[in-house]
Amino acid sequence: MTGTPTPWRGVHVATALPFNDDLSVDYDAYAEHVQWLAQNGIDGVAANGSLGEYQTLSDEERARVVETAVAAAPAGFGIMPGVAAYSSHQALRWVEQAAEAGAQSVLALPPNVYKAGPEAVVEHYRVLAQVGLPVVAYNNPFDTKVDLVPELLAQLFHEGLIVAVKEFSGDVRRPYEIRELAPELDLIIGADDVLLELGIAGAVGWVAGYPNALPRDCLKLYRLAISSDPADWAAAVPLYRDLHPLLRWDSRHEFVQAIKLSMDVAGRKGGVCRPPRSPLAPAAAAQIVKETEAVLAKGYR
């Protein structure tokens, strides 16, 4: 389980959010899912991320998701809510809410209402850091149009505004430059399909999608990847190859629907998404079902 000095480290599952038939949030199923992940060795959850469809939630629902995760978490289990919002003022409120609910850290995108320059990005994180919760920056240049390049991350870290970065650029060269410019900034794997590459590069955490469906073997793969023993890296390769057809869905536009469908196939409650996310095209759904059934048939869980 996550140790209190660095609660953002380890595997935090970006939890999918279950809905009832009327598309209201199924909080009981969500609490059970958090507990199930803890029972399977996961270190924590990142509630209200994109996989949790936070953009479709009311303020009341979004706050209750965090409160539900905190209440369901066993001792030592980390809660890292996403605090993304259009304005720094709104994001600050979500950091405050996370602190009030009992979360140990937060996951924060840069400003995403427009393509912010470096000065605006730094000021945004200054606002969020006021609360005192450890802030993990989330670099997702595809959705935000803002790239937290290594030089900017180093500035944020050296000013004491962030403790880590969830790296979702897909550029496996980034970790080495980040380490050169900010050696003590923690690298968090941000995309499932670069897990091995970023693990070898020195990652100390993973904000993960596919452990929603396959926690046991995703956790095994993570531990092999972050090992300093080349024999463990070699052992990770066949496992990585088997899981990669699923892991790469985490970097596609349909990642929420894909992971929820894999959860359904694996016997978890994935279920429907809230609009505007629509059901998968039949061909894509069939492919995900086939790929999920294939890994389950090999004994992966």
N, C-alpha and C positions, 0 to 999 in steps of 0.2 A: 504493500500500500504506500501511498505518497507520504513522504516525511514532511513535517511542518516547515522546516527551514526553506525548502524549495518545492512548494506544493504544485508548481506548474510542470514539474518533470514527470517522466513516465508516460504511460498510455492514457490519454483522456479521449474517450469516445465522444465524437460530435453526435449527440443522440438524435435519432429520428423521433418524431413526435406522433404518437397514435391519435387518431380521431375516431369519434363515434360515427354512426351511420348518418347523422344529421350534420356532420363536420364540426361538431363541438369537440373540444379537447378531452381526451380520455385520460384524466389525471391519474386514475387508479392504475391503468395499464402502464402509464409512464413511470410511476413510482415502482411498479414491479420490474420494469425493464432496468431501471437504475440499480435495483437490488440484485437482479440477475447478473448484470455486468460485474458488480462487485464480487459476487460469489464465484465468478469465472476468472478472477485475478486481475481485472482491470483496475488501474490506479485512480481513475476519476472520470467525470463527464464534463464536456463542454456543452452546456445547455444554451438554447437560443442561438445556435449557429444557423447557417444557411440550410444545413441538413434538417434542422429543427423548424424550418419554415417560419422563422421569426418575423419575416416581412409581412406575413398574413395574419399576425396575431394582434389583438387589441392590447392596450397597455395593461389592462387587468389580467389578461391571459398570460402575457409575457412575464409579468411579475410572479404570477402563481406557478409558472413552470419552474422558475428558479427556487421558489419556496418549496415546491414539491420535491425537487432534486435534493435540496439540503435536508429535508425531513426524512427522505428515504435512505440517505447515505449512511453507511456504518462509520464507525470511528476510523479516522485516518484516510478516508476516501475524499478525493479532491473535487470541488465544484468550481469550474471556471466558466462563468457565463459569458456569452458574447454580448457586447455592449454597443454594437454598431447602431448608428443613427445618422440622420442627415445633418444635424447641427451638433457642434461641440457641446452646447448646453443640454441637448437631449441625451447625448452619450454620457455626459457627466451624471445626469439623473440615474441612468442605468448602472453606472459604477456605484453610486450611492446606494441604490436599491440592492445591488449584489452584496455590498458590505453589510447592510442592515439585515439581509436574509441569512448571512453567515457563510458566504462564499469565501474561498481562500485566495483567489486571483481572478483576473478578467482577461478576456481576449478582445482586442480592440483593433478594428480597421482604421485606416487613416480617413480623413474627410472624403466622402464619396458623393457629395452633391454636385461637385465639379472637379476638374482636374487641378487639384491644389498644388501650388509650388512648395518648395522646401520650407519656407518660412511659415506658411500656414500649417503644414504638417507638424512641425515642431511645436507651434503654439497649441495645436489641437491636443497633442499628448501632454503638454504642460497642464492644460485644463484637467485632463483625466487623472493625472498623477497626484492632484491635490488631495484626493480621498485617502491615499495611503495604501490602497491595495496594490499588490504587484501587478503590473500591466505587461501582458504578452502582446506585442505588436503582431498584426496579421497582414502579411504582404500578399495581396491578391490583385496584381495589376490588371488582370483581365476584367474583373467586375468593377473595380474602383477607378481605373485609368490612372492610378497613382502607384508608381513603383518605388517601394522602399529599398533603394539601392544600398549596397554596403556602406558607402560613405554617410548616407543619411541615417542608417541604423546605428552606426558608430556614434554619430552626434547625439542621437536620442539616448543611447546607453550611457555615454560619458556624462551627460547632463543628469543622469539618474532618473530618467522618465520611463524606461522600460527595462525588464529583466531578461526578456527572451524575444525571439521572433518565430512565428509560425510561417515557414517559407513555402509558398505555394506557386512560385514563379515557374517551377519545373526545370529551372536551370541548375544542373547539378554542379556547376562550377562556382556558384555563389558561396557555398559554405567556406571555401578556402580563403576567399577574399574577406569575408566577414570575420573569420578567425584572425586574419592578419591585422585588421583594423580595430577589432574589439574582441580580444581573446577571451574575455570573461562573459560575453553575451551568449546566452544559451540558445542553441539551435534546436528548433522543434520541427519535426517533419510535418509538412502541411498537405501533402498529397499522397494517397496510398500507393500510387504506381511509381514513386521514387523512394520508397521506403529503404530498400537495401543500399542504394547509392548514398543517401543522406545519412543513414546509419553508419556506414563505413567512414563518412566524412566527419563524424563526431557529434551527431545529434544526441540529445539527452531526453528527448520526449517525442511524442507523436500525437497530434490531434487527428483522430482516425475515423474513417467512415465504415469500412467493412467489418470491423469487430462488432457492429450492431447485429450482424448475422452469424459471424464466425469468430467469437472472441478467443477461444482456446488456441487455435493455431495461428491466428494473427498475432497474438501475444508471443507465441513461441518464435515466430519469424522476427518480430521486433527485437527480442532479446538476442537472437543470433546476430542480427544486423548491427547492433550497437556494441557488440563484443569487440575487444581489441585482439582477439585470437583469430588469425587467418583461417584456422581450421573451422571455426564457427561460421565464418563468411562462406566457406566452401559448402558447409552443410546447409546454409540458407538458400543456396541457388536452386536446387530442385524444388524446394517448397515454394520459393518465390515464383518459379516458372509455372507451377501448378495453379497458384492463386492469381497470377497476374492478369489472366483474362477477365477476372472480376475486379481486381484492384484498379484497373485502368478506367473503369466506369466512374470512379470517384473524380476524375478530371474532365468529365463530359457534361454537357448541359443538362442531361437527363439524370444526373447522379442521384437526386432525391428519389425519383421514381424507381431507379435501378436498385438502389440499396433496399428500399422498402419491399420491392418484389423479391429480392434474395432473402430477406427476412421471412416473408411469407412461405417461401419454399423450404426454408430451414426450420419452420415451425414456430417462428416468432410472429408477433403482431406488427406487420409493416403497414399494410392497408393503403388507403387512398391518400392523395394529397389534396390540399385546398387549391382551388383555382387562384391564379391562372395556370398553375401546373396541370397539364392535361394527362390522361393516360398515355402510356407508351404506345408507339406504333406496334402493330402485331408482330412484325419481323423482329424488332428490338426486344420485345417482351419474350418472344420465343427463344431468342439467343441467350438472354439472361437466365431464363429458366433452365435451358440446356447446360449452360456453364455452371450454374449453381448446383444442379443435380450431379454434374460430373465431379465436382470437388467433394460433395457429400458422399458420393459412391466410393471415393478413395479414403473415406474415414475422417475427413477434415470437419471440424466443428468450431 
